[in-house]
Amino acid sequence: MLSRYGSLCSLCALTLVTLLPAAVQAESNWTQFRGPNATGIVTGADLPTKITAADYRWQIDMPGLGHGSPVLFENRLYVTSEVDGEKQRQVLCVDPADGRIVWAHEEPYEEAQGHHRLNSFAASTPAVDANGIYVSWISGEDFVLFALDHTGEERWRKTIPCGFASKFGPGASPIVLDGIVIMGNEHAGSKCFLMGVDSKSGDVVWEVARKTGLASYCTPKVYRPEGGPVQLIFASTAHGVTSVDAATGKVLWEVPCHFEYKTCATPVIADGVVFVSAGRGSAGVETVAVRLPDVTAGQQPEIVYRSESRLPYVPTPLAFDGKFVLWNDAGIVTCIEAATGSELWNGKVSGSYFSSPLLINGRIYNVSRTGELVVLATDRFAVLAEHALPEGAHATPAVIGNRMYVRTFGKLICIGS
C-alpha cells in the first residue's frame, strides 16, 4: 500500500543546489548490493577525491533506521527503512535529481525475536530491474519475498514459514538475474533453502533444500565462465561454498569448508579464484580461496589457500586486476594476489566498518560506522582523503554517473556533480 509518507514529497526534499538534468542520466543501473554483479567497481564516474560539504547535491531525512543499501533503476532510487516507534517497514522511491520522495510502500511486520543491537529489521538491500523492485524481509519466523512495480503497487508476494532463527536478526539480500529473483535463506531454523522465483509472476522456478546452520547474510555472486552454465556462488556454515546453475538451481559443485562462524561478506572472484570469509564478534576469522573448476570438463574445485589474519567479516572485499583488497571491520586494509594469497600491501585507516569498499575510477572509497568517508589509492597503501559525513553508516553507497548516494543511519545523501 502507499503510506501517508507519499504526501511528504514537498516536505522531505532538502535540495542544496540546483541540478542539471543531464547529470542524473545513469551510465548504467545500480540494481543490487554493490551494483552490477556485486563487483563494487565503477568506471567513468567523475567523483571528487577530496569531498567536502560543498559537494552535497542534497540530503534528506529518512523516516527511521535502515542498513540496506540504495539501488537505482532509470532515474528512480529505492531504499528501505523502519519507521521510528512503529512496527512498520517501508520501501521508499526517491527522485535522484533532488531527493524528492515519489512514493512510499509501507507495511507492518511481526517481531518474533530481536536482532543484534547493530542490526535492524530493514537490513537487506532490494534488487531492481525493468519490471520492478524485489524485497526480502523476515516477519516473525516467516520468510517474505515480494515485488512492487515502479509506481509502488504490489505485483506478487511469497510468504514461507521457515522457523527463521538467528539471534543476530535478518539481513540477507536478493538479486535478480535474467528474469529470476534469487535468494538464499540459511539460518538456524527449521526450513532453509536457496530459491529462484520468476520476476514477473512470482512462481518458483527452482528451490534447493539446505541444512540448518548459522545464518548466512551473503548476497549470491554471479559467475559467468567462458563455457558452461551461468553459476551462482553461495557461502554458509552448513555447506561451505556452493555453486548452482542459475537457470535450474542444480548444484554444480560444493566445497565443505567447515566454517564455524557466520558468513556475511559476498564471495568475490578474481583470476579464477573465489574468496570467501566468515567471522564472529567484530572480525573475520576464517577464509578459503577456491580455484573455480571447469564443470564442462568434469573438473572439481580446489582449495588453493587460506588466510588467517586481518580478514573482513561484514565488509565484502574488492576483486580487480588479479587482486583482492580486504577491508576488515577494524579498518585494516590488505591487498593480496588473488591466485596465491601473497600480500602486496596493507595499512590501517580510521574508524570501524560494516560498509563495503567501492572502486571508483581507480580509487577506493568506503564509509565508516562513525561517518568517515575514506579514499585510498590502489597501487600502495595511501590515504588520499577523508571527509566527515553528518553521521555513520552501515550501508554501502550506490554510484551512478557522477554521483554517489550514501545511506547513513538516518539520512540519504547525494554527493557529486
C-alpha positions as CSV (number, residue, x, y, z in Angstrom):
1,M,0.0,0.0,0.0
2,L,1.1,3.6,-0.4
3,S,1.6,5.2,3.0
4,R,1.0,8.6,4.4
5,Y,4.6,9.4,3.6
6,G,3.6,9.7,-0.1
7,S,2.3,13.2,0.8
8,L,5.7,14.3,2.1
9,C,7.2,14.8,-1.3
10,S,7.4,18.6,-0.9
11,L,8.5,18.5,2.8
12,C,11.3,15.9,2.6
13,A,13.4,17.2,-0.3
14,L,16.1,19.4,1.2
15,T,17.8,20.4,-2.0
16,L,21.1,22.2,-1.5
17,V,21.9,23.1,-5.1
18,T,20.2,23.3,-8.5
19,L,20.9,20.2,-10.6
20,L,21.4,19.8,-14.3
21,P,19.0,17.2,-15.7
22,A,21.8,15.6,-17.8
23,A,23.8,14.9,-14.6
24,V,21.3,12.3,-13.4
25,Q,21.3,10.2,-16.6
26,A,22.7,6.9,-15.4
27,E,25.5,5.3,-17.4
28,S,24.2,2.1,-16.0
29,N,21.7,0.9,-13.4
30,W,22.7,0.0,-9.8
31,T,20.4,-3.0,-9.5
32,Q,21.6,-4.7,-6.3
33,F,24.0,-4.6,-3.4
34,R,27.3,-3.2,-4.7
35,G,25.9,-2.6,-8.1
36,P,26.1,-4.7,-11.3
37,N,27.2,-8.3,-10.4
38,A,28.1,-7.1,-6.9
39,T,31.5,-6.1,-8.0
40,G,31.6,-2.6,-6.4
41,I,33.6,-1.4,-9.4
42,V,32.6,1.9,-11.1
43,T,34.2,3.4,-14.2
44,G,33.5,6.7,-15.9
45,A,32.3,8.4,-12.7
46,D,33.8,11.9,-12.1
47,L,33.6,11.9,-8.3
48,P,36.0,14.2,-6.4
49,T,38.7,12.6,-4.4
50,K,38.6,15.3,-1.6
51,I,34.9,15.6,-0.8
52,T,33.6,18.5,1.2
53,A,30.1,19.6,2.2
54,A,30.0,21.8,-0.9
55,D,29.8,18.5,-3.0
56,Y,26.5,17.6,-1.4
57,R,23.8,17.9,-4.0
58,W,21.0,17.2,-1.5
59,Q,20.3,15.3,1.7
60,I,17.0,14.1,3.2
61,D,16.0,12.7,6.5
62,M,14.8,9.0,6.5
63,P,11.6,8.1,8.5
64,G,13.7,5.7,10.6
65,L,16.6,3.3,10.8
66,G,17.8,1.1,7.9
67,H,21.0,-0.6,6.9
68,G,20.1,-1.8,3.4
69,S,22.0,-0.1,0.6
70,P,20.3,2.2,-2.1
71,V,19.6,0.8,-5.5
72,L,18.7,2.7,-8.7
73,F,16.9,2.0,-12.0
74,E,16.2,4.5,-14.7
75,N,16.2,7.7,-12.6
76,R,14.4,6.1,-9.6
77,L,16.3,5.4,-6.4
78,Y,14.9,2.8,-3.9
79,V,15.8,2.4,-0.2
80,T,14.2,0.6,2.7
81,S,13.6,1.8,6.3
82,E,12.0,1.0,9.6
83,V,9.5,3.6,10.8
84,D,10.5,5.2,14.1
85,G,8.4,4.0,17.0
86,E,6.3,1.6,14.9
87,K,6.5,-2.0,13.7
88,Q,6.3,-0.8,10.1
89,R,8.8,-1.0,7.3
90,Q,9.0,1.0,4.1
91,V,10.3,0.9,0.6
92,L,10.9,4.5,-0.4
93,C,11.1,5.7,-4.0
94,V,13.3,8.8,-4.3
95,D,14.0,11.1,-7.3
96,P,17.8,11.0,-7.5
97,A,17.8,14.5,-9.1
98,D,16.6,16.4,-6.0
99,G,15.8,13.9,-3.2
100,R,12.1,14.2,-3.5
101,I,10.2,11.2,-2.1
102,V,8.0,10.0,-5.0
103,W,6.1,7.3,-3.1
104,A,6.4,5.0,-0.1
105,H,5.2,1.5,0.3
106,E,4.6,0.7,4.0
107,E,3.6,-2.5,5.7
108,P,3.6,-3.9,9.3
109,Y,5.9,-6.8,10.4
110,E,5.9,-9.2,13.3
111,E,8.8,-9.4,15.7
112,A,9.1,-13.0,16.9
113,Q,12.7,-12.4,18.0
114,G,15.0,-9.5,18.3
115,H,18.2,-8.7,16.5
116,H,21.8,-7.6,17.3
117,R,22.0,-4.1,18.6
118,L,23.9,-3.1,15.4
119,N,21.4,-4.7,13.1
120,S,17.8,-3.5,12.1
121,F,14.7,-5.0,10.6
122,A,15.4,-3.2,7.4
123,A,18.9,-4.5,6.8
124,S,18.6,-6.2,3.4
125,T,19.2,-4.4,0.1
126,P,16.4,-4.6,-2.5
127,A,17.1,-5.8,-6.1
128,V,15.6,-4.0,-9.1
129,D,15.0,-4.4,-12.8
130,A,12.7,-3.1,-15.5
131,N,9.8,-5.0,-14.1
132,G,10.1,-3.7,-10.5
133,I,11.6,-3.9,-7.1
134,Y,12.2,-7.1,-5.1
135,V,12.4,-7.1,-1.4
136,S,13.2,-9.9,1.1
137,W,12.3,-9.5,4.8
138,I,11.7,-11.7,7.8
139,S,8.4,-11.2,9.6
140,G,8.0,-13.2,12.7
141,E,9.5,-16.5,11.8
142,D,8.4,-16.3,8.1
143,F,10.4,-15.6,5.0
144,V,8.8,-12.9,2.9
145,L,9.7,-12.1,-0.7
146,F,7.6,-9.6,-2.6
147,A,7.7,-7.5,-5.8
148,L,6.5,-3.9,-6.4
149,D,6.2,-2.2,-9.7
150,H,7.8,1.2,-10.3
151,T,4.8,3.0,-9.1
152,G,4.8,1.2,-5.7
153,E,1.9,-1.2,-6.3
154,E,2.4,-4.8,-5.2
155,R,2.7,-7.3,-8.0
156,W,3.2,-10.5,-6.1
157,R,4.2,-11.9,-2.7
158,K,5.6,-15.2,-1.3
159,T,5.3,-15.9,2.4
160,I,7.0,-19.1,3.5
161,P,7.0,-20.4,7.1
162,C,10.6,-21.3,7.8
163,G,11.0,-21.0,11.5
164,F,13.7,-18.3,11.0
165,A,16.2,-18.3,13.8
166,S,19.2,-16.1,14.4
167,K,20.0,-14.1,17.4
168,F,21.6,-11.5,15.1
169,G,18.3,-11.0,13.1
170,P,17.7,-11.0,9.4
171,G,19.7,-9.3,6.6
172,A,20.3,-11.4,3.5
173,S,19.6,-9.7,0.2
174,P,18.1,-10.9,-3.1
175,I,19.4,-10.4,-6.7
176,V,17.6,-10.5,-10.0
177,L,19.3,-12.3,-12.9
178,D,17.8,-13.0,-16.4
179,G,14.2,-12.7,-15.1
180,I,14.8,-14.8,-12.0
181,V,14.8,-13.3,-8.4
182,I,17.4,-15.3,-6.5
183,M,17.6,-15.5,-2.7
184,G,19.3,-17.5,0.0
185,N,17.5,-18.3,3.2
186,E,20.0,-20.1,5.5
187,H,19.7,-19.9,9.3
188,A,19.4,-22.0,12.5
189,G,15.7,-22.6,12.0
190,S,13.6,-25.4,10.6
191,K,13.4,-24.7,6.8
192,C,16.4,-23.4,4.9
193,F,16.7,-23.1,1.1
194,L,18.0,-21.4,-1.9
195,M,15.3,-20.2,-4.3
196,G,14.8,-18.8,-7.8
197,V,11.5,-17.0,-8.5
198,D,10.1,-15.8,-11.8
199,S,10.4,-12.0,-11.5
200,K,7.1,-11.4,-13.4
201,S,4.8,-14.0,-11.9
202,G,6.3,-14.8,-8.5
203,D,6.2,-18.5,-9.4
204,V,9.0,-20.7,-8.0
205,V,11.4,-21.6,-10.8
206,W,13.7,-23.7,-8.6
207,E,14.4,-24.5,-5.0
208,V,17.3,-26.2,-3.3
209,A,16.9,-27.5,0.3
210,R,19.7,-26.6,2.7
211,K,20.9,-27.9,6.1
212,T,20.3,-25.9,9.2
213,G,23.3,-23.8,10.4
214,L,24.3,-20.4,11.5
215,A,22.7,-17.6,9.5
216,S,24.3,-16.6,6.2
217,Y,24.0,-13.0,5.1
218,C,25.9,-13.4,1.8
219,T,24.4,-11.9,-1.4
220,P,24.8,-14.6,-4.1
221,K,27.7,-14.0,-6.5
222,V,27.1,-14.4,-10.2
223,Y,29.9,-16.2,-12.1
224,R,29.9,-16.4,-15.9
225,P,32.5,-18.9,-17.1
226,E,33.6,-18.9,-20.8
227,G,31.9,-22.3,-21.2
228,G,29.0,-24.0,-19.3
229,P,26.1,-22.5,-17.4
230,V,25.9,-19.2,-15.5
231,Q,26.6,-20.0,-11.9
232,L,25.6,-18.6,-8.5
233,I,28.1,-18.8,-5.7
234,F,26.7,-19.1,-2.2
235,A,28.5,-19.4,1.2
236,S,27.3,-20.7,4.6
237,T,28.5,-22.5,7.6
238,A,26.3,-25.6,6.9
239,H,27.6,-26.1,3.3
240,G,30.8,-24.1,2.8
241,V,31.0,-22.8,-0.8
242,T,28.3,-23.9,-3.2
243,S,27.8,-23.3,-7.0
244,V,24.4,-23.8,-8.5
245,D,23.1,-23.4,-12.1
246,A,21.4,-20.0,-12.2
247,A,18.7,-21.2,-14.6
248,T,17.8,-24.5,-13.0
249,G,19.1,-24.5,-9.4
250,K,21.1,-27.7,-10.0
251,V,24.1,-27.9,-7.6
252,L,27.2,-28.0,-9.8
253,W,29.8,-28.3,-7.1
254,E,30.4,-27.7,-3.4
255,V,33.4,-27.3,-1.1
256,P,32.5,-28.1,2.5
257,C,34.9,-25.7,4.2
258,H,33.7,-26.4,7.8
259,F,33.2,-22.8,8.7
260,E,32.4,-22.4,12.4
261,Y,31.2,-18.9,12.2
262,K,28.8,-16.7,10.2
263,T,29.3,-15.8,6.5
264,C,28.4,-12.2,5.8
265,A,30.6,-10.9,3.1
266,T,29.6,-11.7,-0.5
267,P,32.0,-14.1,-2.3
268,V,34.3,-12.3,-4.8
269,I,36.1,-13.7,-7.8
270,A,39.4,-12.7,-9.5
271,D,42.0,-14.7,-11.5
272,G,39.8,-17.8,-11.5
273,V,39.7,-17.9,-7.7
274,V,36.6,-17.3,-5.4
275,F,37.4,-15.8,-2.0
276,V,35.0,-16.4,1.0
277,S,35.3,-15.3,4.6
278,A,33.5,-15.9,7.9
279,G,33.7,-14.3,11.3
280,R,32.4,-13.5,14.7
281,G,32.3,-10.6,17.0
282,S,34.0,-7.8,15.1
283,A,36.5,-9.7,13.0
284,G,36.9,-12.2,10.2
285,V,38.5,-15.3,11.5
286,E,38.1,-17.9,8.7
287,T,38.6,-17.8,4.9
288,V,39.0,-20.0,2.0
289,A,40.1,-19.3,-1.6
290,V,38.8,-21.9,-4.1
291,R,40.0,-22.4,-7.7
292,L,36.9,-22.4,-9.9
293,P,36.5,-25.6,-11.8
294,D,35.6,-26.1,-15.5
295,V,32.4,-28.0,-15.0
296,T,32.1,-28.8,-18.7
297,A,35.5,-30.7,-18.4
298,G,34.5,-32.5,-15.3
299,Q,36.9,-30.6,-13.1
300,Q,36.5,-30.4,-9.3
301,P,37.0,-27.2,-7.2
302,E,40.3,-27.0,-5.4
303,I,41.2,-25.0,-2.2
304,V,44.3,-23.1,-3.1
305,Y,45.0,-21.2,0.2
306,R,43.5,-19.9,3.4
307,S,44.3,-16.5,5.0
308,E,44.5,-16.2,8.8
309,S,44.8,-12.6,9.7
310,R,43.3,-9.1,9.1
311,L,40.2,-10.7,7.5
312,P,36.9,-9.0,6.7
313,Y,33.8,-10.2,8.5
314,V,31.0,-7.9,7.3
315,P,32.6,-5.8,4.5
316,T,32.8,-7.5,1.1
317,P,36.3,-7.4,-0.5
318,L,37.1,-5.8,-3.8
319,A,38.4,-8.0,-6.7
320,F,40.2,-6.4,-9.6
321,D,43.4,-6.8,-11.7
322,G,44.1,-10.2,-10.2
323,K,44.0,-8.8,-6.7
324,F,41.7,-8.9,-3.6
325,V,41.5,-5.9,-1.4
326,L,40.4,-7.0,2.0
327,W,38.9,-4.1,4.1
328,N,38.2,-5.5,7.5
329,D,35.8,-4.3,10.2
330,A,38.6,-2.6,12.2
331,G,39.8,-0.6,9.3
332,I,42.8,-2.7,8.4
333,V,43.1,-2.8,4.6
334,T,45.2,-5.5,2.9
335,C,45.8,-6.2,-0.8
336,I,46.7,-9.7,-1.8
337,E,47.3,-11.6,-5.0
338,A,44.1,-13.4,-5.9
339,A,45.9,-16.5,-7.2
340,T,48.3,-17.1,-4.4
341,G,47.2,-15.0,-1.4
342,S,50.6,-13.3,-1.3
343,E,50.4,-9.9,0.4
344,L,51.1,-6.8,-1.7
345,W,50.4,-4.0,0.8
346,N,48.5,-3.2,4.0
347,G,47.7,-0.3,6.3
348,K,45.2,1.0,8.9
349,V,42.6,3.7,8.4
350,S,40.5,5.4,11.0
351,G,37.1,4.1,12.0
352,S,35.4,0.7,12.1
353,Y,33.4,-0.6,9.1
354,F,30.3,-2.6,8.0
355,S,30.1,-0.9,4.6
356,S,31.9,-2.5,1.7
357,P,34.5,-0.6,-0.3
358,L,33.9,0.6,-3.8
359,L,36.5,1.0,-6.6
360,I,35.7,4.3,-8.4
361,N,37.9,5.3,-11.3
362,G,41.0,3.8,-9.7
363,R,40.4,5.0,-6.2
364,I,38.9,3.0,-3.3
365,Y,36.0,4.6,-1.3
366,N,34.5,3.4,1.9
367,V,32.2,4.8,4.7
368,S,32.8,4.0,8.4
369,R,30.3,3.3,11.2
370,T,31.1,6.8,12.6
371,G,30.9,8.7,9.4
372,E,34.4,8.8,7.9
373,L,34.3,8.7,4.1
374,V,37.9,7.4,3.3
375,V,39.5,7.4,-0.1
376,L,42.6,5.2,-0.8
377,A,45.0,4.6,-3.6
378,T,45.1,1.1,-5.2
379,D,48.8,0.6,-6.1
380,R,50.0,1.0,-2.5
381,F,48.6,1.9,0.9
382,A,48.0,5.6,0.8
383,V,45.1,7.6,2.3
384,L,44.2,10.2,-0.4
385,A,41.4,11.9,1.5
386,E,39.0,11.7,4.4
387,H,35.6,13.5,4.8
388,A,33.4,13.6,7.9
389,L,29.7,12.8,6.9
390,P,26.9,14.1,9.2
391,E,26.6,10.6,10.8
392,G,27.8,7.0,10.4
393,A,26.6,4.3,8.1
394,H,26.3,0.5,7.8
395,A,25.1,0.6,4.2
396,T,27.3,0.5,1.1
397,P,26.8,3.6,-1.2
398,A,25.4,3.4,-4.8
399,V,27.2,5.2,-7.6
400,I,25.5,6.3,-10.9
401,G,27.0,8.7,-13.3
402,N,28.9,11.4,-11.4
403,R,27.0,10.9,-8.1
404,M,27.3,8.8,-5.0
405,Y,24.2,8.0,-2.9
406,V,25.1,7.4,0.7
407,R,22.6,5.9,3.2
408,T,23.6,6.9,6.7
409,F,21.7,5.8,9.7
410,G,19.0,8.4,9.3
411,K,19.7,10.3,6.1
412,L,20.1,9.8,2.4
413,I,22.8,12.0,0.9
414,C,23.7,12.7,-2.7
415,I,27.4,13.6,-3.4
416,G,28.8,14.7,-6.7
417,S,28.2,16.9,-9.8
